[in-house]
Amino acid sequence: MLAKEIGLDLAESEIEFLDIVTSFNIAVRYPDAKFQFHRQCTEAFAREYLEKIAAFASRLEEQIRDA
């Protein structure tokens, strides 16, 4: 994993979170998965993940600055 190669210390829960977010990118590439993913993406779902992604990005930026 790239994070380990550059010395970032990610918790198992953060690695799992990245797997989930990565699956979003994959889901929108394929028509069948894209339709299913769009149905799942309610406003509440999108807000929840947007907040989680922003918080993760802040923690990641802090780790990079401190490295």
Secondary structure, 3 states (H helix, E strand, C coil): CHHHHCCCCCCHHHHHHHHHHHHHHHHCCCHHHHHHHHHHCCHHHHHHHHHHHHHHHHHHHHHHHHC
